[in-house]
Amino acid sequence: MSERRFTIDHSADAAYFPIAPMISPGEPAENVVIERTHGSIILDFDVDGQLLGVEVIGAATLLTPQTIEDAEVLAQ
């Protein structure tokens, strides 16, 4: 099984976990937002209803410190 990389942007307090091997710009056709007390979780789906990725807004609160540590940090 190949290792999937996910990213974190500390300045935006957001993380992105791609599910699909490649996601083209503008490809997500539907976003489902799950509101949490300290942020949001956004599920990105393609036109066929397949899950492309998961975005976490409020990552510092909603993710464990180990998860954040393992993320690829986007340039600040």
C-alpha positions in Angstrom: 0.0 0.0 0.0 1.4 3.4 -0.9 1.7 6.1 1.6 -0.7 9.0 1.1 0.5 12.5 2.0 -1.7 15.1 3.5 -1.0 18.8 4.0 -1.5 21.4 6.7 -1.5 25.1 6.4 -0.8 26.5 9.9 -1.7 30.1 8.9 -5.2 29.0 7.7 -5.4 26.3 10.5 -6.5 23.9 7.8 -5.5 20.4 6.8 -6.3 18.4 3.6 -6.5 14.7 3.3 -6.7 13.6 -0.4 -8.5 10.3 -0.9 -8.3 10.2 -4.7 -4.8 9.7 -6.2 -5.2 12.9 -8.2 -7.6 15.8 -7.8 -7.8 18.3 -10.7 -8.5 22.0 -9.9 -12.2 22.5 -10.0 -12.9 18.8 -9.9 -14.9 18.6 -6.6 -18.5 19.0 -7.7 -20.1 18.8 -4.3 -19.0 19.8 -0.8 -20.6 18.4 2.3 -19.9 20.6 5.4 -20.0 19.1 8.9 -19.9 21.9 11.5 -18.1 21.2 14.7 -17.8 23.3 17.8 -14.2 24.4 16.9 -14.2 24.1 13.2 -15.6 22.3 10.2 -15.0 19.1 8.2 -15.6 19.4 4.5 -16.0 16.3 2.3 -15.2 16.8 -1.4 -17.1 14.7 -3.9 -16.8 14.3 -7.7 -19.7 14.4 -10.2 -20.2 10.6 -9.7 -20.5 11.0 -5.9 -17.1 9.5 -5.1 -15.1 11.0 -2.2 -12.1 12.9 -3.4 -10.8 14.4 -0.2 -11.4 15.7 3.3 -10.6 19.2 4.5 -10.4 20.1 8.2 -10.8 23.7 9.2 -9.7 24.2 12.8 -7.1 21.6 12.4 -5.2 22.6 15.6 -8.3 21.7 17.6 -9.9 18.9 15.6 -6.7 16.8 14.9 -4.4 15.1 17.3 -0.9 16.6 17.8 0.6 13.5 16.2 -1.5 13.9 13.1 -0.5 17.5 12.8 3.2 16.6 13.3 3.0 13.9 10.5 1.5 16.4 7.9 3.4 18.0 5.1 3.6 21.6 6.0 2.6 24.1 3.2 4.9 27.1 2.8 4.0 29.9 5.1 
